[in-house]
Amino acid sequence: MRSLSFCIFIFLVAFKAAAVAAEYNYDEALDKTFLFFEAQRSGKLQENQRVKWRGDSGLKDGSLQGVDLVGGYYDAGDHVKFGLPAAFTVTMLAWGTIEYRKEITELNQMGHALWAIRWGTDYFMKAHTQPNVLWAQVGDGDSDHYCWERAEDMTTPREAFKLDQYHPGSDLAGETAAALAASAIAFKPYNSSYSELLLLHAKQLFSFADRFRGLYDDSIKCAKQFYTSSGYSDDLLWAATWLYRATNEEYYLKYVVDNAEYMGGTGWAVKEFSWDNKYAGVQILLSKVLMKGRGGAYTATLKQYKAKADYFACACVQKNAGYNVHLTPGGLMYVREWNNMQYASAAAFLLAVYSDYLSAANAKLNCPDGQIQPQQLFDFAKSQADYILGKNPNSMSYLVGYGPKYPVHVHHRGSSMASVYNLHSPVGCVQGFETWYRRNEGNPNVLHGALVGGPDQNDKFIDDRSNYEQTEPTLTACAPLVGLFSKLQGSSKTSESGNYPKESTVPHQTTLKNPVEFLHSIASTWNVGETTYYKHKVIIKNTSQKPITDLKVAIENLSGSLWGLSPTSENRTYQLPPWLKVLKPGSQCTFVYVQGGPQAKVSVLSYN
């Protein structure tokens, strides 16, 4: 009998452990997060848009200034396209996709991840009309907030504001450069031609930001009330760090080392990571360079960067000799009254990444209050994610649409009003306030995946549409969740595997002795059941001054069908089709293949 009781006890313990492990479905949370980004899209929507209550909007953005600024993302519950938080959003989306590419691919979410990024990067490149010109904002917060109307009905002014050499904005231009550089890495395994284009814009924008220095909200006065910038030094370091990771060019590493003290990279010890303060992100990215043994002559300065990264991490896990991040009684990181969740989600992602970096280097964290294992950083990151999803004093999910209980009076125009597909007549500016904003009922359209501002410092939350500090969602709050949820879903695996993109993302081509260049792109995508398929297009270009014959190429990681090349008797080896015996100087040929997942690796085996 005693033996039976013991077995039952063991069973109950195991059952409870399994229940705790499966307490939250991070895969579902990830999918809903991508839905939020679809709901925030401006411009002409895709046919496969999953958020069906949204329609096309902002189709004339930029027309008054003679520039095409259609597309991009609406910032929050309003319809302004603010450049600084939008660029930080894309950087974080790309970073999550880079670190956790394997997990995202296994969850069959890579298509959604890349589209979330590209909806932003396509817009940024449109807005970068000249090397030293960046259109930084569309819409004015004051006039936009005067109305409560659907994006599809917008009647408020859509004035566009730009930065140039006479009206600088090093913070915004720097952050946009970082976004494009990080996105170039994310796209590299899938579309190397697009990756190249992103990198070109990133380099130009960094040069613009560095050469013509100034705060963007001094140039765009109407932004100051909504997204005031505290400085641009962190943005310049952030951009240079991402460009180093994307190019492996020493120039950018030297930049962050030479400017480490002057720009505060090794001086600022921070307890926040956000759209306005990237120091912790810079410090953790450079810590990876150090721990991978790539510091060289810059090792001493990189150690100083790592000391500040450790300060941030120690402060989050409450081991920093009293100089810690404030936690609510329920355990949520608390930084500011307005949209506090954005700080918690960003910090959680950053600690998950740092935990991986430390683990890969077999390193521990030495805090003033004791030594910390990387797992403890990960545990803190998980605690923030679990708080968001419902493990909190209110037993409420702050991710809209997830779980049995979540906010229903979200401060968001489109969510709070009947869809244009149900209520066809336009809703006027004032009518929106009277009929929809003040109604007691919950929002008619569930804004799936929106992370609201969240509770106050005492874990109290009021689900009221007018309580915008707590019920309004933002792009910047949701973006870190992509990487965080992906990591948590595959938490038994490390992000430091051989399947991840290498830090050097020189475009895929042959070595200099080979006169052939391969240009990869994705021609189309589609879904069959739960699997996403890609039609990959590869251009083979003769970049030499001589004709090429008998070209043979090796194609690795090919799992689908291929057209345009002829197979040889050798495994994974192909040659030009019979009708194309010679590839003349400057000429090219194209082949395509279809498969689910990243592009295949193509290389030259031999030629005459």
C-alpha positions as CSV (number, residue, x, y, z in Angstrom):
1,M,0.0,0.0,0.0
2,R,2.9,2.3,0.9
3,S,4.5,1.5,-2.5
4,L,1.2,2.3,-4.3
5,S,0.9,5.6,-2.5
6,F,4.4,6.5,-3.4
7,C,3.7,5.7,-7.1
8,I,0.6,7.8,-7.1
9,F,2.6,10.7,-5.5
10,I,5.3,10.4,-8.2
11,F,2.6,10.4,-10.9
12,L,0.9,13.5,-9.5
13,V,4.2,15.3,-9.3
14,A,5.0,14.4,-12.9
15,F,1.5,15.3,-14.0
16,K,1.8,18.7,-12.3
17,A,5.2,19.3,-13.9
18,A,3.9,18.5,-17.3
19,A,0.9,20.8,-16.7
20,V,3.2,23.7,-15.7
21,A,5.4,23.1,-18.8
22,A,2.3,23.2,-21.0
23,E,0.7,26.1,-19.2
24,Y,1.1,28.5,-22.1
25,N,1.0,27.8,-25.8
26,Y,3.8,30.1,-27.1
27,D,3.2,28.9,-30.6
28,E,-0.4,30.2,-30.5
29,A,0.8,33.4,-28.9
30,L,3.4,33.9,-31.7
31,D,0.8,33.4,-34.4
32,K,-1.5,36.0,-32.8
33,T,1.4,38.4,-32.5
34,F,1.9,38.3,-36.3
35,L,-1.9,39.0,-36.7
36,F,-1.4,42.3,-34.8
37,F,1.2,43.4,-37.4
38,E,-1.3,42.6,-40.2
39,A,-3.9,44.7,-38.4
40,Q,-1.5,47.6,-38.3
41,R,-0.7,47.6,-42.0
42,S,-1.2,50.8,-44.0
43,G,-1.5,50.9,-47.7
44,K,-2.8,48.3,-50.2
45,L,-3.3,45.0,-48.4
46,Q,-2.5,41.6,-49.7
47,E,-5.1,39.2,-51.0
48,N,-4.0,36.7,-48.3
49,Q,-4.5,39.2,-45.5
50,R,-5.7,37.2,-42.5
51,V,-7.2,40.2,-40.6
52,K,-10.4,40.4,-42.6
53,W,-11.9,43.4,-40.9
54,R,-9.2,45.7,-42.2
55,G,-9.2,47.3,-45.7
56,D,-6.9,49.4,-47.9
57,S,-6.0,52.8,-46.4
58,G,-3.6,55.7,-46.7
59,L,-3.3,55.2,-50.5
60,K,-2.4,58.8,-51.1
61,D,0.3,59.1,-48.4
62,G,3.1,61.3,-49.6
63,S,1.2,62.6,-52.7
64,L,1.0,66.2,-51.5
65,Q,4.8,66.2,-51.4
66,G,5.2,64.3,-54.6
67,V,6.6,61.1,-53.1
68,D,5.2,57.6,-52.7
69,L,4.8,56.9,-49.0
70,V,2.1,54.3,-49.3
71,G,2.6,51.4,-46.9
72,G,4.3,50.9,-43.6
73,Y,2.7,50.5,-40.2
74,Y,0.3,52.6,-38.1
75,D,2.0,53.2,-34.8
76,A,-0.6,52.2,-32.2
77,G,-4.3,52.8,-31.8
78,D,-4.0,55.9,-34.0
79,H,-3.0,56.3,-37.7
80,V,0.2,58.3,-37.6
81,K,3.3,56.6,-39.1
82,F,6.0,57.6,-36.7
83,G,9.4,56.7,-38.0
84,L,11.4,56.2,-34.9
85,P,9.3,53.6,-33.1
86,A,8.5,51.9,-36.5
87,A,12.2,51.5,-37.3
88,F,12.9,50.1,-33.8
89,T,10.0,47.7,-34.3
90,V,11.5,46.3,-37.5
91,T,14.9,46.0,-35.9
92,M,13.4,43.9,-33.2
93,L,11.4,41.8,-35.6
94,A,14.5,41.1,-37.6
95,W,16.7,40.4,-34.5
96,G,14.2,37.8,-33.3
97,T,14.1,36.2,-36.7
98,I,17.9,36.0,-36.9
99,E,18.4,34.5,-33.4
100,Y,15.5,32.0,-33.6
101,R,15.4,31.2,-37.3
102,K,15.4,27.5,-36.6
103,E,12.5,27.7,-34.1
104,I,10.4,30.0,-36.3
105,T,11.0,27.7,-39.3
106,E,10.0,24.6,-37.3
107,L,6.8,26.4,-36.2
108,N,6.1,27.2,-39.9
109,Q,6.0,30.9,-39.2
110,M,8.9,32.1,-41.3
111,G,6.7,33.4,-44.0
112,H,4.8,35.5,-41.6
113,A,8.0,36.7,-39.9
114,L,9.6,37.8,-43.2
115,W,6.4,39.6,-44.3
116,A,6.1,41.4,-41.0
117,I,9.7,42.7,-41.6
118,R,9.3,43.4,-45.3
119,W,6.1,45.5,-44.8
120,G,8.3,47.9,-42.9
121,T,11.5,47.7,-44.9
122,D,9.8,48.2,-48.3
123,Y,8.3,51.4,-46.8
124,F,11.6,52.6,-45.4
125,M,13.4,52.2,-48.7
126,K,10.5,54.2,-50.4
127,A,11.0,56.9,-47.8
128,H,14.8,57.0,-48.4
129,T,14.5,58.9,-51.7
130,Q,18.0,60.2,-51.7
131,P,21.2,59.3,-49.8
132,N,20.7,62.3,-47.4
133,V,16.9,62.4,-47.4
134,L,14.6,60.3,-45.3
135,W,10.8,60.9,-45.0
136,A,10.4,60.3,-41.3
137,Q,6.7,60.7,-40.5
138,V,3.3,60.7,-42.2
139,G,0.4,62.3,-40.3
140,D,0.3,64.7,-37.4
141,G,-0.4,63.4,-33.9
142,D,-2.5,66.4,-32.8
143,S,-4.9,66.4,-35.8
144,D,-5.0,62.6,-35.9
145,H,-6.0,62.3,-32.2
146,Y,-8.7,64.9,-32.8
147,C,-10.7,62.2,-34.7
148,W,-11.9,58.7,-33.9
149,E,-12.3,57.0,-37.3
150,R,-11.3,53.9,-39.1
151,A,-8.1,54.0,-41.2
152,E,-10.2,53.3,-44.3
153,D,-12.2,56.5,-43.6
154,M,-9.4,58.8,-42.7
155,T,-10.1,62.5,-43.2
156,T,-7.3,63.9,-41.1
157,P,-4.3,65.6,-42.8
158,R,-1.6,63.2,-44.1
159,E,1.2,65.7,-44.2
160,A,4.6,64.0,-44.6
161,F,7.8,65.2,-42.8
162,K,11.3,64.6,-44.0
163,L,14.9,64.8,-42.7
164,D,17.7,66.1,-44.8
165,Q,21.1,67.7,-44.3
166,Y,19.5,71.0,-43.2
167,H,17.0,69.2,-41.0
168,P,18.9,66.3,-39.5
169,G,17.7,63.4,-37.4
170,S,20.6,61.2,-36.4
171,D,18.5,59.1,-34.0
172,L,15.8,58.3,-36.6
173,A,18.1,57.8,-39.5
174,G,20.4,55.7,-37.4
175,E,17.6,53.5,-36.1
176,T,16.4,53.1,-39.7
177,A,19.9,52.1,-40.8
178,A,19.9,49.5,-38.0
179,A,16.5,48.2,-39.0
180,L,17.6,47.7,-42.6
181,A,21.0,46.1,-41.7
182,A,19.3,43.7,-39.3
183,S,16.7,42.9,-41.9
184,A,19.4,42.2,-44.5
185,I,20.7,39.5,-42.2
186,A,17.2,38.1,-41.7
187,F,16.5,37.9,-45.4
188,K,19.9,36.6,-46.5
189,P,19.0,32.9,-46.4
190,Y,15.8,33.5,-48.4
191,N,16.4,36.4,-50.8
192,S,20.0,37.5,-51.1
193,S,19.2,40.1,-53.8
194,Y,16.8,41.9,-51.5
195,S,19.3,41.6,-48.7
196,E,21.9,43.4,-50.8
197,L,19.4,46.2,-51.5
198,L,18.6,46.6,-47.8
199,L,22.3,46.8,-46.9
200,L,22.9,49.5,-49.5
201,H,20.2,51.7,-48.0
202,A,21.5,50.9,-44.5
203,K,25.0,52.1,-45.3
204,Q,23.8,55.3,-46.9
205,L,21.5,56.1,-44.0
206,F,24.2,55.5,-41.4
207,S,26.5,57.9,-43.3
208,F,23.7,60.5,-43.4
209,A,23.0,60.0,-39.7
210,D,26.6,60.3,-38.7
211,R,27.6,63.2,-41.0
212,F,24.6,65.5,-40.3
213,R,24.0,65.2,-36.6
214,G,20.9,66.4,-34.7
215,L,17.7,65.2,-33.0
216,Y,14.9,64.3,-35.3
217,D,12.2,66.0,-33.1
218,D,14.1,69.3,-33.4
219,S,13.5,69.0,-37.1
220,I,10.0,67.5,-36.9
221,K,8.5,69.6,-34.1
222,C,5.1,67.8,-34.1
223,A,6.8,64.5,-33.1
224,K,8.2,65.9,-29.8
225,Q,4.9,65.5,-27.9
226,F,4.6,61.8,-28.8
227,Y,8.1,60.3,-29.3
228,T,10.6,62.7,-27.7
229,S,14.2,61.5,-28.3
230,S,16.6,61.7,-25.4
231,G,19.6,61.6,-27.7
232,Y,21.1,60.1,-30.8
233,S,24.4,58.6,-29.6
234,D,22.9,55.3,-28.8
235,D,21.3,55.1,-32.2
236,L,24.6,55.7,-34.0
237,L,26.3,53.0,-32.0
238,W,23.3,50.7,-32.5
239,A,23.4,51.2,-36.3
240,A,27.1,50.7,-36.5
241,T,26.9,47.5,-34.4
242,W,24.2,46.1,-36.7
243,L,26.2,47.1,-39.8
244,Y,29.2,45.3,-38.4
245,R,27.1,42.2,-37.8
246,A,25.7,42.4,-41.3
247,T,28.9,43.1,-43.2
248,N,31.8,42.0,-40.9
249,E,33.6,45.2,-42.0
250,E,36.1,46.4,-39.4
251,Y,35.2,50.0,-40.1
252,Y,31.9,49.6,-38.1
253,L,33.5,47.8,-35.2
254,K,36.2,50.4,-35.0
255,Y,33.4,53.0,-35.0
256,V,31.8,51.6,-31.8
257,V,35.1,51.2,-30.1
258,D,36.5,54.7,-31.0
259,N,33.2,56.3,-29.9
260,A,32.6,54.1,-26.9
261,E,33.3,56.7,-24.3
262,Y,32.2,59.8,-26.2
263,M,28.8,58.4,-27.1
264,G,28.2,56.7,-23.8
265,G,28.4,53.1,-24.9
266,T,30.8,52.2,-22.1
267,G,29.6,54.9,-19.8
268,W,25.9,54.5,-19.6
269,A,24.7,51.7,-17.2
270,V,21.0,51.4,-17.9
271,K,18.0,49.5,-16.6
272,E,15.8,50.0,-19.7
273,F,15.9,48.9,-23.3
274,S,13.4,50.6,-25.7
275,W,12.8,52.6,-28.9
276,D,14.5,55.6,-27.1
277,N,17.4,53.8,-25.3
278,K,19.3,51.1,-27.2
279,Y,22.5,51.1,-25.0
280,A,21.7,47.7,-23.4
281,G,21.1,46.2,-26.9
282,V,24.4,47.6,-28.2
283,Q,26.2,46.3,-25.1
284,I,24.8,42.8,-25.4
285,L,25.5,42.6,-29.1
286,L,29.1,43.6,-28.6
287,S,29.4,41.2,-25.7
288,K,28.8,38.4,-28.2
289,V,31.7,39.7,-30.4
290,L,33.9,39.6,-27.3
291,M,32.8,36.1,-26.2
292,K,33.3,34.6,-29.6
293,G,36.9,35.7,-29.4
294,R,36.7,38.3,-32.2
295,G,37.7,41.3,-30.3
296,G,41.3,41.4,-31.4
297,A,42.8,44.9,-30.7
298,Y,39.5,46.1,-29.5
299,T,39.1,43.5,-26.7
300,A,39.7,46.0,-23.8
301,T,36.9,48.3,-24.9
302,L,34.6,45.4,-25.7
303,K,35.1,44.2,-22.1
304,Q,33.9,47.6,-20.9
305,Y,30.8,47.2,-23.1
306,K,30.2,43.7,-21.6
307,A,30.5,45.1,-18.0
308,K,27.5,47.4,-18.8
309,A,25.6,44.5,-20.4
310,D,26.1,42.6,-17.2
311,Y,24.8,45.6,-15.2
312,F,21.6,45.6,-17.2
313,A,21.1,41.8,-16.7
314,C,22.0,41.8,-13.0
315,A,19.5,44.7,-12.5
316,C,16.7,42.7,-14.1
317,V,17.3,39.6,-12.0
318,Q,17.5,41.7,-8.8
319,K,21.2,41.0,-8.2
320,N,22.7,44.4,-8.7
321,A,23.5,45.6,-5.1
322,G,20.1,47.4,-4.8
323,Y,20.3,49.2,-8.1
324,N,17.7,46.9,-9.6
325,V,14.8,47.1,-12.0
326,H,11.5,47.8,-10.2
327,L,9.2,44.8,-10.1
328,T,5.5,44.9,-9.3
329,P,4.2,42.7,-6.5
330,G,3.2,40.2,-9.2
331,G,6.7,40.2,-10.7
332,L,6.3,42.4,-13.8
333,M,9.2,44.7,-14.7
334,Y,7.9,48.3,-14.3
335,V,9.5,51.3,-15.9
336,R,6.9,53.9,-16.9
337,E,3.2,54.6,-16.5
338,W,2.5,54.7,-20.3
339,N,2.6,51.4,-22.1
340,N,4.9,49.7,-19.6
341,M,4.6,46.4,-21.3
342,Q,6.9,47.6,-24.1
343,Y,9.8,47.7,-21.6
344,A,9.0,44.3,-20.1
345,S,8.8,42.6,-23.5
346,A,12.0,44.2,-24.8
347,A,13.9,43.4,-21.7
348,A,12.6,39.8,-21.7
349,F,13.7,39.3,-25.3
350,L,17.1,40.8,-24.6
351,L,17.8,38.6,-21.6
352,A,16.7,35.5,-23.5
353,V,19.3,36.4,-26.2
354,Y,22.0,37.2,-23.6
355,S,21.3,33.9,-21.9
356,D,22.0,32.1,-25.2
357,Y,25.2,34.1,-25.8
358,L,26.5,33.3,-22.3
359,S,25.6,29.6,-22.7
360,A,27.3,29.4,-26.0
361,A,30.5,30.8,-24.5
362,N,30.1,28.6,-21.4
363,A,30.2,31.8,-19.3
364,K,28.4,32.9,-16.2
365,L,27.2,36.3,-15.0
366,N,29.1,37.8,-12.1
367,C,26.7,40.1,-10.3
368,P,27.4,42.2,-7.2
369,D,25.0,39.9,-5.3
370,G,26.4,36.7,-6.6
371,Q,27.1,34.6,-9.6
372,I,24.3,34.0,-12.0
373,Q,23.8,31.1,-14.4
374,P,22.5,31.9,-17.9
375,Q,19.4,29.8,-17.1
376,Q,18.4,32.4,-14.5
377,L,18.3,35.1,-17.2
378,F,16.2,32.8,-19.3
379,D,13.9,32.1,-16.3
380,F,13.4,35.9,-15.8
381,A,12.6,36.3,-19.5
382,K,10.0,33.5,-19.2
383,S,8.5,35.0,-16.1
384,Q,7.8,38.2,-18.1
385,A,6.2,36.3,-21.0
386,D,4.1,34.2,-18.6
387,Y,2.9,37.3,-16.8
388,I,1.9,38.7,-20.1
389,L,-0.1,35.6,-21.0
390,G,-1.9,35.3,-17.7
391,K,0.3,34.3,-14.8
392,N,-0.4,37.5,-12.9
393,P,-2.6,38.7,-10.0
394,N,-5.5,39.4,-12.3
395,S,-5.3,36.1,-14.1
396,M,-5.6,38.1,-17.3
397,S,-3.8,37.8,-20.6
398,Y,-2.6,41.1,-21.8
399,L,-2.1,39.7,-25.2
400,V,-5.5,40.4,-26.8
401,G,-7.3,37.3,-28.1
402,Y,-5.1,34.8,-26.1
403,G,-6.6,32.8,-23.3
404,P,-10.0,32.9,-21.7
405,K,-9.7,36.4,-20.3
406,Y,-8.1,39.4,-22.0
407,P,-8.9,43.2,-22.5
408,V,-11.9,43.8,-24.7
409,H,-12.0,47.6,-24.6
410,V,-8.7,48.1,-26.4
411,H,-7.8,51.7,-27.2
412,H,-7.7,51.2,-31.0
413,R,-9.8,52.9,-33.6
414,G,-10.2,50.1,-36.1
415,S,-10.8,47.5,-33.4
416,S,-13.4,49.6,-31.6
417,M,-15.6,50.3,-34.7
418,A,-17.6,48.1,-37.0
419,S,-15.6,47.0,-40.0
420,V,-16.0,48.8,-43.4
421,Y,-17.2,45.4,-44.7
422,N,-20.1,45.4,-42.2
423,L,-20.8,49.1,-41.9
424,H,-20.2,50.4,-45.5
425,S,-20.9,54.1,-44.9
426,P,-18.0,56.3,-43.6
427,V,-17.9,57.1,-40.0
428,G,-17.1,60.8,-39.4
429,C,-14.5,62.2,-37.1
430,V,-16.9,63.3,-34.3
431,Q,-19.4,60.5,-35.0
432,G,-16.6,58.0,-34.1
433,F,-16.3,59.4,-30.7
434,E,-20.0,59.7,-30.0
435,T,-21.1,56.3,-31.4
436,W,-18.1,54.1,-30.9
437,Y,-15.4,55.5,-28.5
438,R,-17.9,56.0,-25.6
439,R,-19.9,52.8,-26.0
440,N,-19.7,50.4,-23.0
441,E,-19.6,47.3,-25.1
442,G,-16.4,45.5,-26.0
443,N,-14.7,46.1,-29.3
444,P,-16.5,44.5,-32.2
445,N,-13.2,43.5,-33.9
446,V,-10.8,41.4,-31.7
447,L,-7.3,42.9,-32.2
448,H,-5.5,39.5,-32.0
449,G,-2.0,39.6,-30.8
450,A,-2.0,43.2,-29.5
451,L,0.0,43.7,-26.3
452,V,-1.7,46.4,-24.4
453,G,0.0,48.9,-22.1
454,G,-0.7,46.7,-19.1
455,P,-1.2,47.2,-15.3
456,D,0.3,49.8,-13.1
457,Q,3.1,49.4,-10.6
458,N,0.7,47.6,-8.2
459,D,-0.6,45.2,-10.8
460,K,-3.9,47.0,-11.1
461,F,-5.5,47.2,-14.6
462,I,-8.6,49.0,-15.7
463,D,-10.1,47.7,-19.0
464,D,-11.4,51.0,-20.3
465,R,-11.1,52.4,-23.8
466,S,-10.3,55.9,-22.5
467,N,-7.5,54.5,-20.3
468,Y,-5.0,54.6,-23.1
469,E,-2.0,54.3,-20.8
470,Q,-3.1,50.7,-20.0
471,T,-5.3,49.6,-23.0
472,E,-3.5,51.0,-26.0
473,P,-1.2,48.6,-27.9
474,T,2.0,49.6,-29.8
475,L,4.2,48.2,-32.4
476,T,7.3,48.5,-30.2
477,A,5.7,46.4,-27.4
478,C,4.7,43.5,-29.7
479,A,7.9,43.3,-31.9
480,P,10.1,41.6,-29.2
481,L,7.5,39.0,-28.6
482,V,8.3,37.3,-31.9
483,G,11.7,36.3,-30.8
484,L,10.7,35.7,-27.2
485,F,7.8,33.4,-28.0
486,S,9.8,31.5,-30.6
487,K,12.6,30.9,-28.1
488,L,10.2,29.8,-25.4
489,Q,8.4,27.3,-27.7
490,G,11.7,25.7,-28.5
491,S,13.4,26.4,-25.2
492,S,15.2,23.1,-25.1
493,K,17.4,24.2,-28.0
494,T,20.0,26.9,-28.1
495,S,20.0,29.7,-30.7
496,E,23.7,29.1,-31.2
497,S,23.5,26.2,-33.7
498,G,25.1,25.7,-37.0
499,N,21.8,26.2,-38.7
500,Y,21.7,29.9,-38.1
501,P,23.0,32.7,-40.4
502,K,26.6,33.5,-39.9
503,E,27.4,37.0,-38.8
504,S,29.2,37.8,-42.0
505,T,26.5,38.2,-44.6
506,V,28.5,38.9,-47.7
507,P,26.1,38.2,-50.6
508,H,26.2,34.6,-51.8
509,Q,28.5,34.3,-54.7
510,T,31.6,32.4,-55.8
511,T,35.1,33.3,-54.7
512,L,37.0,35.8,-56.8
513,K,38.6,33.1,-59.0
514,N,35.1,32.1,-60.2
515,P,33.6,34.5,-62.8
516,V,30.0,33.7,-61.9
517,E,27.6,35.5,-59.6
518,F,24.4,34.0,-58.2
519,L,21.5,36.3,-57.5
520,H,18.7,34.8,-55.4
521,S,15.2,36.0,-54.9
522,I,11.7,34.6,-54.1
523,A,9.3,34.8,-57.0
524,S,6.2,33.7,-55.1
525,T,4.9,32.0,-52.0
526,W,1.8,29.9,-51.1
527,N,0.5,27.6,-48.5
528,V,-0.6,24.0,-48.7
529,G,-2.2,23.1,-45.5
530,E,0.1,24.3,-42.8
531,T,3.2,24.3,-44.9
532,T,4.6,27.4,-46.7
533,Y,6.2,26.9,-50.1
534,Y,8.6,29.3,-51.9
535,K,9.3,29.6,-55.6
536,H,13.0,30.5,-55.5
537,K,14.5,32.2,-58.6
538,V,18.3,32.2,-59.2
539,I,20.1,34.3,-61.9
540,I,23.5,32.9,-63.0
541,K,25.5,35.9,-64.3
542,N,28.8,35.8,-66.1
543,T,30.7,38.7,-64.5
544,S,34.0,38.0,-66.4
545,Q,35.3,39.3,-69.7
546,K,35.4,35.8,-71.2
547,P,32.8,33.3,-72.4
548,I,32.1,30.3,-70.0
549,T,31.4,26.8,-71.2
550,D,30.8,23.5,-69.4
551,L,29.7,25.2,-66.2
552,K,28.8,22.8,-63.5
553,V,27.2,23.9,-60.2
554,A,26.6,22.2,-56.9
555,I,23.2,22.7,-55.3
556,E,23.0,21.7,-51.6
557,N,19.9,21.8,-49.3
558,L,17.6,21.3,-52.3
559,S,14.4,19.4,-51.2
560,G,12.0,20.4,-54.0
561,S,11.7,20.3,-57.8
562,L,14.0,22.3,-60.1
563,W,13.6,23.8,-63.6
564,G,16.1,25.5,-66.0
565,L,19.2,23.4,-65.4
566,S,20.1,19.9,-66.5
567,P,21.0,17.2,-63.9
568,T,24.3,15.4,-64.3
569,S,25.2,11.8,-63.3
570,E,26.8,13.2,-60.1
571,N,24.7,13.7,-57.0
572,R,23.5,17.4,-56.4
573,T,25.4,18.5,-59.6
574,Y,23.8,20.4,-62.4
575,Q,24.8,22.0,-65.7
576,L,23.5,24.6,-68.2
577,P,20.6,23.3,-70.4
578,P,21.5,21.8,-73.8
579,W,20.4,24.8,-75.7
580,L,22.7,27.1,-73.8
581,K,26.2,25.9,-74.4
582,V,28.0,29.2,-73.8
583,L,27.4,31.9,-71.2
584,K,28.8,35.0,-72.9
585,P,30.4,37.9,-70.9
586,G,27.7,39.9,-69.1
587,S,24.9,37.5,-70.1
588,Q,22.9,35.5,-67.7
589,C,20.5,32.5,-67.4
590,T,17.8,31.7,-64.8
591,F,16.6,28.6,-63.0
592,V,13.9,28.1,-60.4
593,Y,13.0,25.6,-57.8
594,V,10.2,25.1,-55.3
595,Q,10.6,24.0,-51.7
596,G,9.4,24.8,-48.2
597,G,12.2,26.7,-46.4
598,P,15.4,28.7,-47.0
599,Q,17.2,29.0,-50.3
600,A,19.5,26.3,-51.4
601,K,23.2,26.8,-51.4
602,V,24.6,27.2,-55.0
603,S,28.3,27.1,-55.8
604,V,30.6,26.6,-58.8
605,L,32.2,23.2,-59.2
606,S,33.9,23.6,-62.6
607,Y,33.9,25.6,-65.9
608,N,36.0,26.2,-69.0
